[in-house]
């Protein structure tokens, strides 16, 4: 959940109407977002301080993949090139962390927004509905923190 927390921290630095513009964040981090025409299955790449996003994608996917790439930039230093079949575990972990970062970055700022539900909220946030649904368990958990469980011992007063 560290990645989710980092996304939430970054979200607090963004201001403005929904959907939030991620360009100032990318600029502040020294990143350049470049539209690119990819072939095959690639939709986005990160090379050094450049994030390339497929220019044929709808804007909600561009926003989500930009947030995802920023998450990789902040969380994963060095080059990630997987040559051996056993390295898939590290790749899956890195991808999940980048997704959690994006979920934190797009976390609704008020309970009223959360009350809109995933589909409407996705439109308001400018992200794909599938990603709002994926993020929903995190968002609802973080918006309704539970007190620590005392193991049935009861509280001492």
C-alpha positions in Angstrom: 0.0 0.0 0.0 3.1 2.3 -0.1 2.4 3.0 -3.8 -1.2 3.9 -3.0 0.0 6.3 -0.2 2.6 7.9 -2.6 -0.2 8.5 -5.1 -2.4 10.1 -2.4 0.6 12.4 -1.4 1.0 13.5 -4.9 -2.7 14.1 -5.3 -2.6 16.6 -2.5 -0.1 18.7 -4.6 -2.6 19.0 -7.5 -5.2 21.7 -7.6 -7.9 22.7 -10.0 -11.2 21.5 -11.3 -11.9 17.9 -12.3 -10.5 16.2 -14.2 -7.2 17.3 -12.8 -4.4 18.2 -15.2 -1.4 15.9 -14.7 0.9 18.1 -16.8 2.1 20.3 -13.9 3.0 17.2 -11.8 4.9 15.6 -14.7 6.7 18.9 -15.3 7.6 19.3 -11.6 9.1 15.8 -11.7 11.1 16.7 -14.8 9.0 14.3 -17.1 8.0 15.0 -20.6 4.8 13.4 -22.0 5.0 12.7 -25.7 2.1 11.5 -27.9 3.5 8.6 -30.0 2.1 6.2 -32.7 3.0 2.7 -31.5 2.7 -0.5 -33.4 1.5 -3.7 -32.0 0.4 -4.0 -28.4 2.4 -1.2 -26.8 0.3 1.6 -25.4 3.0 3.5 -23.3 6.7 3.4 -22.6 9.0 5.2 -20.2 12.5 6.0 -21.4 14.6 8.2 -19.1 12.4 11.2 -18.4 10.1 10.8 -21.4 6.7 9.1 -21.2 5.4 8.1 -24.6 1.7 7.5 -24.8 -0.1 6.1 -27.8 -1.8 9.0 -29.5 -4.8 6.9 -30.6 -6.0 6.2 -27.1 -9.1 7.9 -25.7 -8.2 10.7 -23.2 -9.3 8.7 -20.1 -6.7 6.0 -21.0 -4.1 8.7 -21.7 -4.7 10.1 -18.2 -4.6 6.7 -16.5 -1.5 5.6 -18.3 0.2 8.9 -17.6 -0.5 8.5 -13.8 0.7 4.8 -14.1 3.9 5.9 -15.8 4.5 8.6 -13.2 4.1 5.9 -10.5 6.8 3.8 -12.2 9.1 6.9 -12.4 8.7 7.6 -8.6 8.6 4.0 -7.4 11.0 2.1 -9.6 14.5 3.4 -10.2 16.9 2.0 -12.7 16.2 0.0 -15.9 13.6 -2.7 -15.9 14.3 -5.2 -18.6 13.1 -8.8 -18.1 15.1 -11.4 -19.9 14.4 -14.6 -18.0 11.0 -16.2 -17.6 11.3 -16.3 -13.8 11.5 -12.4 -13.6 7.7 -12.1 -14.3 7.2 -11.9 -10.5 9.1 -8.6 -10.3 7.3 -7.3 -13.3 3.9 -8.1 -11.9 4.7 -6.5 -8.6 6.0 -3.3 -10.3 2.8 -3.1 -12.5 0.6 -3.5 -9.5 2.4 -0.8 -7.6 2.1 1.6 -10.6 -1.7 0.8 -10.7 -2.0 1.4 -7.0 -0.1 4.7 -7.4 -2.6 5.8 -10.1 -5.5 4.8 -7.9 -4.1 6.9 -5.1 -3.5 9.9 -7.4 -7.1 9.8 -8.6 -8.6 9.1 -5.1 -11.8 11.2 -4.8 -11.1 14.1 -2.5 -14.5 14.1 -0.8 -17.1 11.5 0.4 -19.7 13.3 -1.8 -17.6 12.4 -4.9 -17.3 8.8 -3.8 -21.1 8.7 -3.4 -21.5 9.1 -7.2 -20.4 5.5 -7.8 -17.7 4.2 -10.0 -19.2 4.9 -13.4 -20.1 8.5 -12.8 -16.9 9.1 -10.8 -14.8 7.7 -13.7 -16.4 10.4 -16.0 -15.8 13.2 -13.4 -12.2 12.1 -12.9 -11.5 11.6 -16.6 -10.3 8.0 -16.2 -11.6 4.7 -17.7 -14.5 3.1 -15.9 -12.6 -0.2 -15.7 -9.9 1.6 -13.7 -12.4 3.3 -11.4 -13.9 -0.2 -10.7 -10.4 -1.6 -10.1 -9.7 1.3 -7.7 -13.0 1.2 -5.9 -12.0 -1.2 -3.1 -9.0 1.0 -2.3 -11.1 4.2 -2.4 -13.9 2.9 -0.2 -11.4 1.4 2.3 -9.5 4.7 2.6 -12.6 6.8 2.9 -14.0 4.7 5.7 -11.0 3.8 8.0 -11.8 1.2 10.6 -10.6 1.4 14.2 -7.9 -1.2 15.0 -9.2 -4.5 16.1 -8.3 -5.3 19.8 -8.5 -9.0 19.4 -11.7 -9.3 21.5 -10.1 -8.1 24.7 -12.2 -5.0 25.0 -10.8 -1.6 25.7 -9.2 -0.6 29.0 -10.5 2.6 30.4 
